[in-house]
Amino acid sequence: MLPSIDITCPYCGEIITILVDDSAGDQDYIEDCQVCCRPIVIAVRFDDDGVPQVSASAEDDA
């Protein structure tokens, strides 16, 4: 089962839940907001214990 992480959309401010593929290592990708449909840049990094650290930013900020 993939871990779920709550993030805040940098455009509309809504909290949305994303699933993180913890088998793929560090990742950078774009996912559309489920509420306002704007593109969110997602960066996933794993700490030494394998816990995902997720940041979300507007496409203009990336």
N, CA, C and O of each residue as an XYZ file, in Angstrom:
248
protein
N       0.847     -1.185      0.000
C       0.000      0.000      0.000
C       0.891      1.246      0.000
O       1.849      1.339      0.767
N       0.563      2.183     -0.858
C       1.346      3.409     -0.964
C       0.988      4.380      0.154
O      -0.184      4.536      0.498
N       2.016      5.041      0.729
C       1.710      6.028      1.769
C       1.003      7.240      1.179
O       1.302      7.654      0.059
N       0.065      7.808      1.932
C      -0.631      9.014      1.483
C      -0.118     10.203      2.291
O       0.164     10.096      3.485
N      -0.006     11.339      1.602
C       0.502     12.570      2.203
C      -0.482     13.687      1.869
O      -0.933     13.799      0.729
N      -0.814     14.508      2.852
C      -1.646     15.687      2.611
C      -0.743     16.868      2.269
O       0.229     17.145      2.973
N      -1.078     17.560      1.178
C      -0.359     18.769      0.783
C      -1.367     19.893      0.590
O      -2.566     19.645      0.462
N      -0.885     21.110      0.569
C      -1.744     22.266      0.321
C      -1.469     22.779     -1.083
O      -0.316     23.017     -1.444
N      -2.512     22.950     -1.870
C      -2.364     23.475     -3.222
C      -1.827     24.909     -3.123
O      -2.399     25.730     -2.407
N      -0.737     25.217     -3.831
C      -0.189     26.567     -3.777
C      -1.053     27.605     -4.501
O      -0.809     28.805     -4.373
N      -2.050     27.160     -5.253
C      -2.926     28.072     -5.987
C      -4.208     28.383     -5.220
O      -4.521     29.545     -4.961
N      -4.950     27.322     -4.857
C      -6.268     27.540     -4.255
C      -6.280     27.338     -2.745
O      -7.259     27.692     -2.088
N      -5.208     26.775     -2.179
C      -5.116     26.603     -0.739
C      -5.822     25.378     -0.185
O      -5.796     25.148      1.025
N      -6.446     24.593     -1.038
C      -7.133     23.384     -0.571
C      -6.124     22.312     -0.181
O      -5.060     22.194     -0.789
N      -6.465     21.544      0.827
C      -5.633     20.410      1.208
C      -6.063     19.216      0.373
O      -7.238     18.849      0.347
N      -5.086     18.610     -0.317
C      -5.370     17.434     -1.133
C      -4.441     16.307     -0.696
O      -3.371     16.551     -0.139
N      -4.850     15.105     -0.948
C      -4.075     13.925     -0.575
C      -3.456     13.326     -1.821
O      -4.137     13.096     -2.820
N      -2.145     13.073     -1.751
C      -1.460     12.404     -2.856
C      -0.886     11.096     -2.339
O      -0.635     10.948     -1.143
N      -0.680     10.153     -3.243
C      -0.036      8.889     -2.907
C       1.418      8.975     -3.339
O       1.720      9.480     -4.421
N       2.317      8.484     -2.500
C       3.748      8.541     -2.778
C       4.249      7.134     -3.055
O       4.061      6.234     -2.237
N       4.891      6.938     -4.211
C       5.471      5.645     -4.555
C       6.827      5.543     -3.866
O       7.826      6.063     -4.364
N       6.857      4.877     -2.728
C       8.084      4.807     -1.951
C       9.102      3.813     -2.510
O      10.198      3.686     -1.963
N       8.761      3.116     -3.579
C       9.716      2.198     -4.204
C      10.535      2.890     -5.295
O      11.485      2.304     -5.814
N      10.179      4.126     -5.647
C      10.829      4.816     -6.762
C      11.933      5.777     -6.340
O      12.554      6.403     -7.198
N      12.196      5.913     -5.032
C      13.238      6.831     -4.573
C      12.801      8.281     -4.706
O      11.611      8.574     -4.826
N      13.784      9.195     -4.682
C      13.479     10.623     -4.806
C      12.813     10.906     -6.150
O      13.172     10.319     -7.170
N      11.841     11.812     -6.134
C      11.049     12.072     -7.342
C      10.715     13.547     -7.473
O      10.588     14.257     -6.475
N      10.576     14.000     -8.702
C      10.038     15.315     -9.039
C       9.029     15.090    -10.155
O       9.350     14.489    -11.180
N       7.810     15.575     -9.953
C       6.793     15.404    -10.984
C       5.717     16.465    -10.826
O       5.699     17.203     -9.841
N       4.826     16.535    -11.795
C       3.727     17.497    -11.771
C       2.419     16.728    -11.658
O       2.178     15.758    -12.376
N       1.582     17.192    -10.732
C       0.257     16.599    -10.548
C      -0.755     17.736    -10.477
O      -0.543     18.729     -9.781
N      -1.848     17.581    -11.201
C      -2.877     18.617    -11.190
C      -3.653     18.593     -9.875
O      -3.946     17.526     -9.334
N      -3.982     19.780     -9.370
C      -4.805     19.902     -8.168
C      -6.173     19.279     -8.455
O      -6.754     19.499     -9.517
N      -6.671     18.512     -7.509
C      -7.970     17.857     -7.669
C      -9.124     18.846     -7.561
O     -10.257     18.517     -7.913
N      -8.843     20.061     -7.074
C      -9.897     21.052     -6.889
C      -9.881     22.091     -8.008
O     -10.891     22.297     -8.681
N      -8.722     22.756     -8.210
C      -8.668     23.852     -9.193
C      -8.013     23.452    -10.522
O      -7.991     24.245    -11.463
N      -7.483     22.229    -10.600
C      -6.908     21.649    -11.815
C      -5.620     22.321    -12.297
O      -5.196     22.082    -13.428
N      -4.995     23.147    -11.475
C      -3.739     23.785    -11.873
C      -2.570     22.859    -11.544
O      -2.669     22.037    -10.634
N      -1.459     22.988    -12.283
C      -0.333     22.058    -12.117
C       0.520     22.371    -10.881
O       1.016     23.487    -10.725
N       0.682     21.381    -10.017
C       1.484     21.503     -8.806
C       2.777     20.713     -9.014
O       2.740     19.550     -9.413
N       3.912     21.345     -8.743
C       5.195     20.657     -8.818
C       5.415     19.962     -7.470
O       5.467     20.604     -6.421
N       5.541     18.654     -7.529
C       5.719     17.834     -6.338
C       7.171     17.364     -6.290
O       7.689     16.841     -7.277
N       7.823     17.547     -5.151
C       9.178     17.029     -4.930
C       9.122     16.097     -3.728
O       8.690     16.485     -2.642
N       9.565     14.865     -3.937
C       9.561     13.865     -2.870
C      11.004     13.476     -2.589
O      11.746     13.104     -3.499
N      11.391     13.565     -1.336
C      12.709     13.144     -0.885
C      12.504     12.219      0.307
O      11.586     12.415      1.103
N      13.348     11.228      0.423
C      13.251     10.274      1.531
C      14.413     10.489      2.489
O      15.564     10.589      2.065
N      14.108     10.560      3.794
C      15.174     10.737      4.773
C      15.868      9.393      5.010
O      15.527      8.395      4.377
N      16.827      9.372      5.910
C      17.618      8.165      6.159
C      16.787      6.994      6.673
O      17.181      5.836      6.529
N      15.641      7.296      7.271
C      14.753      6.250      7.773
C      13.710      5.822      6.741
O      12.865      4.975      7.031
N      13.764      6.405      5.535
C      12.809      6.056      4.490
C      11.488      6.788      4.575
O      10.532      6.427      3.889
N      11.420      7.824      5.420
C      10.182      8.600      5.569
C      10.146      9.671      4.476
O      11.102     10.432      4.325
N       9.047      9.735      3.712
C       8.991     10.721      2.626
C       8.799     12.152      3.150
O       8.006     12.394      4.059
N       9.534     13.077      2.562
C       9.371     14.504      2.811
C       8.874     15.094      1.496
O       9.563     15.005      0.479
N       7.693     15.691      1.505
C       7.060     16.147      0.272
C       6.912     17.659      0.302
O       6.477     18.236      1.299
N       7.283     18.297     -0.816
C       7.037     19.731     -0.950
C       6.216     19.951     -2.218
O       6.356     19.230     -3.206
N       5.359     20.964     -2.160
C       4.485     21.294     -3.283
C       4.667     22.767     -3.594
O       4.645     23.603     -2.691
N       4.848     23.089     -4.871
C       4.999     24.490     -5.255
C       4.268     24.735     -6.572
O       3.952     23.813     -7.323
N       4.014     26.025     -6.818
C       3.378     26.404     -8.073
C       4.354     26.184     -9.215
O       5.566     26.274     -9.021
N       3.848     25.903    -10.383
C       4.698     25.646    -11.537
C       5.603     26.853    -11.828
O       6.732     26.673    -12.283
N       5.130     28.062    -11.575
C       5.910     29.270    -11.810
C       7.099     29.374    -10.855
O       8.108     29.993    -11.190
N       6.988     28.768     -9.658
C       8.021     28.860     -8.626
C       9.119     27.816     -8.792
O      10.188     27.942     -8.195
N       8.868     26.800     -9.585
C       9.819     25.664     -9.692
C      11.067     26.019    -10.451
O      11.948     25.176    -10.619
